[in-house]
Amino acid sequence: MADDVGPFEPSRTTLLASTEPSQSIFQTVLHLVEDNTQHFKNDDSEYGQRLYSGFLVLKENMDRVMSMSERVRKEVHQFDFDKDNPGNGFRSFNNIVDQAIVSVFELCKQVSTSRGSLLFRKGHFVREVEAWSQTMVSLVTLLEYIDTVLLPRCEDGSLLADFSSSPNELMEMLNTIPQYSFYGRCLGFHYYPSLRKTLKYLNICLSAFSEIYYADGGSFVQRTKNTVMSSSKYVVDAELRSRRIVDVVQYSSVDFIKTFWSVAETDIMTQLPGIVGPALAVTQVVIVPCEEQQVVKMDGTATVVIPAPHSHFEARPITCHLLSAQLREGMPGEKESKGVTIHPPSDYLLIHCHGGGFVTQSTKSQEVFLREWAVSTGVPMLSIDYSLAPEARYPRPLEEVLTAYCWVLNNFKVLGTTGKKIVLTGDSAGGNLITGLTVKCIELGIRPADGLFLAYTPFLFDLIPSPARLLAVMDPMLPLGFALRCLKAYAGLPSEESSLATTPGDATFPVSSGETSKAPAVSEPMDVSTSDVPATLDINRKNVHDSQSDTESFVEVSESDVKEAEALVKSPSFISEPGSDTLTTVSLTSEASKLEDSSAKKGSGSNSQKSEEKEERSRRYVTEFLEKYVLDSRTDKQGRKVPILRTGSEESEQEDETVLFEAPSVSAGITAKLGKAKDAVVSGISAGLTSIGFKRKEMDASPTSPTQPEPEQLVRKRPSMAEIFLSPSNMRRGSRCSLSEEFTGVKLINDHYLSPLNAPKEVLAKFPPCALLTVEYDFCLDDDITMAKILRDLNVPVTVDILNRLPHGFLSLSMVSQEAHVGCKKAIYRIKQLLGIEEEQNETEIASE
């Protein structure tokens, strides 16, 4: 059960140690605040009076925060999964308050001990005290809502209270919370210190990237030149950075989110795990044909025919990746391999679905921890790259995952496994997909997996405010605005439509005594117009050749609304003045680009340049951007310099006085970092190529393999940096409306495959053993606790692990944080438990003794 321990459990105390400060610490903090207040009361300087006022505000709001936190603390125990696994959204806010008190204690102690020194940096501490005062004000607002609204609604230990709530209620409440402090100097204060610099670096990149993305006017080179040279301001100015991030979170579109996260999909990024991560014997692309699959029911009475995925667009092959630490019999390239040990087929198989909010990411972007899983378990792993929203809305990804799973059931040999035991794994969006897949398998009567590993997974798609969902307000990895837009892109419906996403159908045929693998052919082609195929989200079931397609039924705004939005964007009032409220008027356009555009119009008026000059200047810009923000280098054992991700570990803590990165000169380039690889890298980026030519450790595929590398026309081409930045600016504007405006009248699909918490109890009772891994500051925490309680009450074996002080998506940070790596080890331990590997290893050791 949940109190099981793994082989690395000495680290459990690190993950689950209590962070609650004693009352004596709080009293000490109040004493320090009062002492600093009296000290600066008679300081007539500007900074002295600001410190005096800041400490007054800090003390007032600390009292209110602690008072409300204590009231919530008395009730949190009733929402826990069990006494051995304390954790829920209410408890998380108490822990955040505790971490904030500890941080304020450290700040006050620094001020008290250094205020009499001639080197006392009064300006620095003014900004620190004011930032924490603002943070306390924000916590007061959140705790007031939790104490007065959420706690009374959540009765009988229910974290996701069943009450009528509209998106407007949630949005109006969020607009009352000052969010700037959570993305400035206090960024990530509740996470482990090893993660804070990385999270700060990611937010610096987000701020700089948004200026590039929304740069307006002039040529690409004109826009990017000013942006690159001015973006260092976000490194040294925490307040400016926080305002920029809040603006982006409030007003950016899902296209911006996809583009920003696509940086992790460039070839440079996707090849890093192969350079610094564990070596694998097999990393093979497997193409699953997008065609109907026939699977015999578990009772052997009939064959289930799964139609090819077809929702929203035509059938396309499904790209998967086979990862294995050993080359096994039947795997691609096994017959052509010479001098390599061929292992017998494994009895186990892992099937993985990646996260990414349903709109981005792939297997390549998650290889950083998938490689470690494959090596540590020694089990073949098939990772599915399903189609992404908003082009592939629900239920297309689920259809593809179901098709790939059924194909696996008929092709174990190709994957080097006997299929004796299958475990499905998924993180975030991927966890939701494999849970929906399990529900569907049980309903169809086909073989479900033998275990589910679910990491920080959402189980309820509804805009119901819960305490854990409010945590996204301060989440630097997946801010609330980003999460909501991903949710809408995948499962949003306009207000005038209701959800008629019905059960995906199937055709069943009796199995004759002599034939169990074949079924009679379907009499009619199973296209979108066929009535007995998986239902699409088009409530009228129009044929793809009709004037209105499936995707057209999801138009989010009318044509008149679009024209009004465009007129608003073009109006001068849309551009915010310096110091204006960014929650009411905002422009994501770089001011520097506007000035240059204006000067360009006053000049010759000719913007045409030779293609060679444009390419050269673009190459120069991409070189500077990579060197400045993304890449560093290290020397391998052969003395070669290889590119690595810059983690910000060299960053100085005194951001007021130290510049973390020096802007390279135009002629500096990337030569010093990449040596002879420079030309190939920069050329590949600028030309939009998908291969840079790093030599990989893994074996190549056999040209005669049944799972050859996918044809060029079928490859989901990973974007280059040039493709990300060179697209026309007018293609990247979005609606530029706030969250409140964007979600007015929006409804989400009500479907139990999408929201497994609503699945029939008789279906959930047939679930295989489940292992849920989540973190205490995750907006999906309440979903996971609620799902675990339901499964436990239905007598389904379930374990829950709630890791402290780690962010959503921490698995992807396992190479830059020791605590995140320990969390990754915990995931491996739970996966081994589901596979039964640990038990078998123990039995073998006992027998040998």
N, C-alpha and C positions, 0 to 999 in steps of 0.2 A: 504494500500500500504506500501511502505518501510518506511514511517515515522510513522507508528503505534507504540504505546508505550505499554509496559506491566506493570503489577502490581509492578515490581521491578525496574522501570525505573529511580529512583534516581541514580542507579549505571551506567546508560547510560553515564553519564559524565565521569566516570572512564574509560569506554571502548573506547569512541570515542573522548576523549579530544585531542586537537591538541598537537603534540610533536615538532612542528617546533620552533627552537630557534630564537630569534630575531637577527637582524644584530648586535645589540650592544653586545650580548653575544659572537658572533663570534669575534668581535673586542677585547673583553676582553680576549678571549682565545689566540688570536694572541699576545696580550700584555704580557700575562703570559709566553707564549712560548719564546718570545724574551727576557724577563727578565731572565728566567732560562738559556737560551743560553749564555747570557753575563756573568752570574754568574759562569758557569762551563767552560767558555772559557779558563781561566787561571789556571784551576785545572789540574796539571800535572799527577795525578794518573790515573791508567788505567780506573777505573770506572768513574772518572771525565771526561776524554776525550770521553768515550763512551756515557755519558749523553750529552755532548756537541754535538757530532755527531748525536745522536738520536733526539735531539730537532731541529737541522738543517733540518734533513730529514722530521721530523714531520711538521715543518712550510711549507716547500716547497710543500709537498703533500696535506696539508690542503688547501692551496691556490688553487691548481689545482682541488681538489675535490669540493670545494665550487663554483668555476667558472663553472664547468660542471654541477653541480647540479642546479645552477640558470638557465642555459639554458634549462635543462629538465623541471624545475619547471614551466616555462612559457607555456608549452604545455600539462601538465598533465590533465588539466580540461576537455579536449575534449574526454578523454578516460573513464571518470567516468560513472557510471550507471545513476545517476542523481545528482543534487546539494545537496540533502539531504543525499546521500550516497557516499561521495567522496572516491574513492579507485580504484586502478589498479596497475599493476606492476611498471609503471614509478613512480607513487606517492610513492610506497613502498620504492623504492631506495632513494628517497628524504628523507623519514622519517628515513631510516637507517643512512643516512649522518647526519641528525639532532641528532639522538641518539649518534652517534660517537662523534660529537662535544661536546655534553654535558658530555660524559665520559672523553674526553680529558681535558675538563675544570676542572673536579673533580681531575684528576690526577695532572695536573699542579698546582692546588691550594694546594694539599698535599705537593708537592715538594717544593713550594715556602714557605710554612709555617713551614716546618720541616727541611729544608736543613741546617740551622745553629745550629741545636741541636746536642749534642754529641751522641744521640741515633738515628741519621739519618741513615736509612738502605739503604745505597747507592747501594749495590748489588741488593736489591729488586727492587728499582726504575729504575735501569738500565734495568732490564728485562721487566718492565712494559712499559717504554718509547719505547724500541725497538719493543715490541709487537704491540704497537699502531702505530708506524711508519710503520711496515709491513702491518697492517690492512689498513692504508691509501693508501699504494701502491696498495693493492688488490682492494680497492674501485676505485682508479684511473683507473685501467685496465677495471673493469666492466663498469664504467660510460663512458669511451671512446667508448666501443663497443655499449653501449646503444645510445649515442649521435650521433655517426657517422654511425652506421649500422641500428639499430632497429627503431629509430625515423623516418628516411627517408622512411623506408619500410612501416611503420604503418600509412597509410593515411585514412582520413575520419573516424577517431576514431576507427579503427579496431586494436585490440590488437593482434590477431592471423593473421598476414598478409599472404595473399595467394601468396607465392613465392616459387620457387624451392629451396630446401635446402636439403643437404645430411647430414647424421649423422657425416661425417668427418668434416664438417664445424663447427658443434657444439663442437665436441670433440677437434679439434685443438684450438678453442677459449678457451675452459676450461683449456687446458694444459698450457695456458699462464698466468693463474691466480694463484698466490701463495695462497694456501688454508690453510696453516698451522696456520696462525694467527687466523682464525675463529674457531679453535678447541682447542686453548691453553688458554692463559690468557684472551683473549677477547671473549671467548665462550659465546654466548647468550646475548651479551651486549644490543641487541635491544629488548629483551623480558622483561617481568615484573621481578623485583628482586625476587619475591616469587618463580619463576620458575628456576632461574639460578642455585641454588644449586642442585635441582633435576636433571636438564639437565647435570650438571657437574658430578654428581654421575653416571648417565646413561653412560656417555662417559668413565668414569673410568672403569665401568663394561665391556663396549665394548672392551676396550684395554686389560684388564686382560683376558677376555673370549677368545679373539683372540689368545693369547699366549697359552692357554689351548688347543684350537681347532687345532692350527697348530703346536703344540709341536711335534717334530720329534725325532725318535730314542729311543731305550730302551723300557722298559715296561711302562704300564700306570702309575704305581705308581712313577717310576723314572721321567717320564715327568711332572707329576702334582706336585710332591713335590717341585721341583725347581721353578715351575711356581707360585705356591701359595705363597712361601716365598719371591719371587722377585717382585710380581705384585704390592706391595705397592709403588713401585717407581712411578707408574702412578698417585698416589695420591698427591705426593709432587713435581713432576717434570712436570709442564704444557707443556714445550717444547717437552719432550719425549712423552708425551701423545698425543700431536697434531700430531707429526710425525707418531706415530703408527696408529692413526685413519685415516689419509690421505692415508697411505699405505693400510690399510684394505679396505677403500672405493674404492680405485683405482683397487685393485687386487683380492679382495675376490670374491667367487662365490655365486650364488643364494642359494646353499646348506648351506653356512655359514650364510647367512641372515635368512633363515628359522630356522636354529638351534639356533641362538642367540635369535630371537623373540619367539622361542618355550619355553624359560625359563618362559615366562608368562603363559604357558599352563600346567606347572607342577601342581600337586595337591595342593601343599602348596599355590601357587599363586591363583589358581582358587577358593580356599575355603575362602580366605580373604574377598571378598565382602560379603559373607554370615555371616561373623563374625562381621565386622565393618560397613556394609552397612544396608540399610533399610530392614526390615523383609518382606517377601512375603508369602502369603497364599499358592500359587501354584508355584512351579518350576519343571515342568514336562517335561520329554523327550517325544517327539512325533515323531513317525516313519512314514514318508510318503512313501508308496510303490512306487518303481521305475517302474511304469507301465503306460500304456496309460491312459490319462484322457479325458473325454468327457464333453464338456461344451457347453451349448446352447448359441447361439449368442444373442446379446442384442435385436435385432429385432425379435427374435423368429422364424426366417425362416429356420434355419439349426442348426445342431450340429457340433461343431468343435472337431475333434479328435486330441489330442496332443500325439504323439508317446513318448514312454519312452526314457529318456536320454540314449544315447549310444555312443557318440563321445569318441574316444580314449581308452575306456575300457568298460567292460561289465556293465550291469545294476546293480546298487546298491541302496538299500534304502537310503532315504534322511533323515538325522537327523535334527530335529528342537527342539526348546525349548519353552515351553509355560510358560510365566511369568505373574502372576496376583497378585494384592494386595488383592483381594477378591475371595473366592471360589464361583463359580457361577453354576447355574443349567446346567447339561450336561457335566461339566468338569470331567476329570478323578478323581476317588475317591469320587465323590460327594455323591453317594448312601451309601458308607461305612462310611462316616464321622458322628461322633456323638458329640454333644455339640458344633458344629461349625455353625455359621450363614451361611445359603445358600442364596446367592443373586440371583436375577433374571438375565437372560442373558443380557448382555450389548448390546446396539445398535451400539457400536463402536468396531473396531479392528485395532490394529497396527501390521504391518508386517515389520520386520527389517532384513536387510542384513549387516553383519559386514564388517569392513575394514580389512586391512592387506596386501595391495599390491597384492591381488589375490593369494599370496603364503603362507600365514600364518594367525594366529589368529582364533578365534571362538567366539561363544556367551559367553562362560565362561570367556574369557579374557576381555570381554567388559561389564560384569555384573556390574562393578563399577558404570557405569552411566545408564545402562538399568534398574537396580532396581529402581533408582530414577525416571526414566521416568514412569515406571509402577505404582509406588506409587503416584506420583504427578498427573497423568492423571486419575488413577482409571480404566484404560482400559486394557483388556487382550492384551498381546503382544506375537506374534509368531516370533521367531528369527530363521532364516534358516542357517544351517551350510553346505554351498555348498562345493563341492570338490575343492581342491586347486592345483594350478600350482606348478611346471612344469608338474606333472603327469596329471593333468586335465587342459589342455590348453583350450583356447577359441575354440568352444562355449559351452563346457561342463558345466561350472558353470551357464551360462545363461539358458541352457536347464533344469537344475535342479531347478532353481528358478522359471521358467515358470511352470514346473510340480507341484511344491509345491503350487504355487499360484492357479492353477486350482483345485488342491485337496482341498484347503481352500474354494473355491467357492462352493464346493459340500458338505462340512462338517462343516458348521458354528456351529452347535449344540455342537459338541465335544469340541469346543474352547470356549464355554460359551458366544456366541455372536449371535445376529440375522443378523449381517453383513449389517446393514442399511448403515453404512458409514465405509469405509476402507481407512486408510492412510498408505502409504509405507514410511518407513524411512531407511536411509542408510548413512554411512559415508565413505568417500574416495572410495575404490573399491566397497563397498556395494552400494554407491550412483550411481555409474556407472551401476551396475547390475539392480537396480530397474528402472533406466531411460530406459535402453534397454528393460526391461520387459514391461514398459508402451508403448513404441513404438510398440512392438510385439502385445500386446493386442489390440491396436487400429487398427493395420493392419489386425488382425484376426477377428475383430468385436466382441470380447468377452468383458465382462465388465472390464474396467480399474479401477484403484483405484480412490478414490474421492479426494485425495490430495497427494502431494509428499513433503517430507522433506529431503533435500539433504545437507549434511555437507561436506565441503571442497572436492568436487567431481570433478574428471577429466572427461571432456566431449569430448576431442579430443585426440586420440592416434596417434600422429604424432611427429616426431623429429624436430619440428619447434621451433627455439629459440624464446622465448618471454621474456619480462622483468621479469615476475613473475617466469618463469621457471628457470631463472638464480638465483633466491633466494635460490634454493636448494643447491647451492654451500656452503652456510653457515648455513644450516639447521641441527641442532644436532639430531633431532628426525628421520628424513628421508633424509639422505644425497643424493646428486644427483646420485652417483654411485649405491646406493641401489635402488633408484627409477627406474633408467634405466634398471637395471638387472631384477627387478620385471616385468617391462613392456615387456622386451624381453621374459622372461619365460612364460608369459601369451599369448602374441600376436605376437611373433617374427617369421619371415620367413627367411629362407636362401635366398641369393641374386638370386639364379637361379629359385626360385619359385615366382609366383605371386599369389595374393589372389583371390581365387574363392569361398570364403565363401558366398554362396548364401542364399537366404531367406529360413529360416526353413519352411518346408512345412507343410501342414495340410490337412486332409481329411474332407470334409463337406458332410452332408447328409440331405436331406429334413426332416423336422419334421412333422409327421402325426398329425392330429388333436387330436388323443387320446393319443399320447405318446410324451412327451417332454423331458423325461430324458433318453431315450434309443436310441441307434443308431444301425444300422445294423453292424454286425461284419465285420472287414476288412478281405478280402479274403486271404491275405498273411501275414505272420508274419512280423512285422515292425522291421527288424534287420538292421544292417549297410548296407547290400547290397540292400535293398529296395530303389527304386528310389524316392518315394514320402514321405520320412521322412526328419526330419531336417538335413540340409547339415552339414557334418563335414568339417574339414579343410584339409582333404586328397583330393587333386584335382582329383585323379584317382578313388575315391570311391571304394577302394579295400575292399574285405570282410575281416573280422577279422581273418579268417583262412588262408588268403593268406600270402605269405612270407614277404610282406611288409605291416605293419600295419599303422594305422593312426598316431600313435606317431612316427613311424620310418620316416615318411615323414617330420619330423621336426628336423632331425639331424642337429645340428648347425655347426659342423665341420666334415671334412672327416676323415677317419681312418688315412691317412698319416699325416694330421694336428695334430691329437692326438699324434701320435708317435713322431712327431717333438717337440710338446710341452713337452712330457715326457722327451725327451732327453735334452731339454733346462732346465727343472726343475732339472735334475740330474747333470747338468754341474756346475762346481765350479763358473763360471762367473755369474750364476743366483743369488748367494748369495751376497747381498750388503755388502760392507766394511763400517766400521764406518765412518760417515760423507759423504757418497756418496749420489748422487741425488736419492731419493727414487722414483721419477717419472720415472726413466729410468731403474734402477735395484733395485729389492726388494726381500726380503725373509720374509715371514710371520712366519717363524719358529723361535722358541725361541733359543737364543744362549746358554742359560743355558742347554737346553735339548741336544744340540749338544755336549757340553763338557761332560755331564754325559754319553751320548751314547758312546763317544770316550773312556772314562775311563772304561766303562763296557766291551767294546770289548777287552781292554787290560787285563782285569781280567780273571776270570775263564772261561768266554765264555759261561757259562750256564745261560740261562734266565728263566729256568723253575722254577716255584714256586708252592707250594701246593695251591689248590683252596681256602682253608680256609684262608691262609695267604693273598692271593690276595683280597679276599672279605673283610677281616678285614681292610686292608690298604686302600682299596677303600672307605669303610665306614668312616674311619678316615678322608680321604681327603674331601669327600662330606660334612662331618660335618664342617670342617674348612672353606670350601668355602662358605657354607650357612651362617655361623656365621660371617664371615669376610665381605662379600659383599652384602648379600641379606636380611637377617633377623635380626630383633631386637625383643624385647618382651615388653609387657606391662601387667599390672595386672588388671584383670576385677573386677567387683563388688564382686565376690565370693572369691577374693584373689588368683585366679588361673592365672598363666602366660600363655599368648597366643602369638603365633608368629605374627609379623606384618612386613610390608616392611620398611626397613630403608630408609629414605628420605634424609639423609645427613643434617638435620636441625641442628645437633650439630656441624657441621663442622666449623672450624675456618676460617676466611677470610684470615688470613696470612698463605697461603699455603706453603710459603717458609720455615717457621720455625715450623709449627705444623703438626704432623702426625695425620690424621683424624681417622685412624683405626689401632689398634695394632694387629699385627699378633698373633693369639692364639698359644699356645704351642700344641704339638702333643697330649698331654694327656688332654688338657683343654676340648675339645669337645663342645657339645651344651647343656650339662646337665644343666648348670646353667640357661639357657634361657628357656628351654622347660620342665624341670622337668621330671615328669613321662612320658610325651609324647615323650621324646627323643628317646627311643628305637623304638617306633612305627614309628616315622618320618624317622629316619635314615635307619631303616630296609626297609621301604617302598621305599625310594629313591634308596638304593643300589640294592634291588631286582627288581626294575623296576615295582613296583606295582602301581595301579592307584587309590588306596584308602588308606587314612591315618587314617580314623576313627574319624575325628572331628564330633561331633554331630551337625547336621544342624537344624535350626529352622523350616524349611518347612516340610510340611506333605509328607509322603511317598506315592508312587503310589499304587493304588489298583491293586492287581494281576488280577482282572477281568476287568480292564479298557481296553477300545478299543485302548488306546494308552499306552500300558505297556512300562516299561523301555526296551530299545532296547536289543536284545539278545547279549550275550557277543561277538559272532563272528562278529557282525555288528557294534560294538562300534568303533568309531574313537578314538583309545586309546591315551590318553594324555601322552606325554613322561615324564619319570622320569628324575631326574638329572643324574642318572647313564646311562640311554640310551643316553643322550646328550653327556656325556664325555667318556663313555667306548667304543664307536665305534672305530674300528681300524683306525689308523691315515692315512693309505693309501686310505681309503674310503672318506677322507675329504679334498682332495687336490684341486680339481677343476683344471681349466686350467692355473691359475696363469697368466693370460694375462691382460693387462691394458684395460681400457674402450675403448681407441682408437682402439686397436687390436681386442677386442671382438665385437665391433659394425661395423667393416669394412664389407661392403656389406650386412648388415642386413636390412631387410625391415619389416614393420609392416602391419598387416592385415588392409585392407581398407574396413570397414564394418560399416554401420550406426547404428547397434545395439551396436557396440563397441565404436563408435564415434558419439553420438547422435547429435552433432552439424551439422553433415552432413545428418541428417534424412530429408526426404521430408517435405517441409513447410506445406503441407496439413495435414500431420500427427502431426507435432508439434502444429499446430493450435487447435487440439483436446485435448491437454494436460489438465489435471485437474489443479486446483490452486496449485502453487508451492511456497515453502519457501526455499530459498538458504541461508545457513549460511557458512561463510568462514572467513578467517583471513588475515590480511594485509601482512603477511610475508609467505604466502603459495604459493607453486609452482603451485597450481591449481587456483589461484586467477583470472588470465586472462580468463581461461576456464569458470569460474562461472559468471564473469561479461558479457562475450560474450553470454553465454546461456541465461542469464536474459534479455539482450537486445533483443535477437531474440524472446523470448516468449512475452515480452512486446509489440513488434511491431506486433505480431500476436494476440494481445488482450487477451492473457492468463493472468489471475491474478497471479502476482508474487511479492514476497517481497525479498529483499536482505539485509542481515546484515553482515557487515564487522567489525569484532572485532579486536581491536588494540592489538599489542604486545603479541599475543598468538601464539604458534606453531601449525603446522599441527598435528592432533591427540590430541588436548588439552582435549577432552572429557574424555580420559582415565586418565588425570591428575587432574580431578576435586576434588579428595580427598586430594591433596597435595598443592593446590594453590587456594586461595580465588578468584582470578580473573578468573581462569579456571572454578571454581564452578559457578560464575556469568554467564559465557558463557553457561554452562550447563542449568542454569535456563532460559536463553534466548531461548535455543532450546526447552525446555518444553513449554514455552509461545507460540512459533510458532506452535508447534504440536497441542496444544489446539485450536489455531485459526483455523487450518485446520480441526480439528474434529468438530468445532462449539461448544465446551464445554463452553467457556467463555461467548458466547452470551446467551446460555441457562441459565447459572447460573445467569447472570445479569437480564434476564427476570423473573426468579423465584424470585429473591430478590425484584424486582419492584412490582410484583404481591402480595408478602407477605406484603409489606408496604402499 
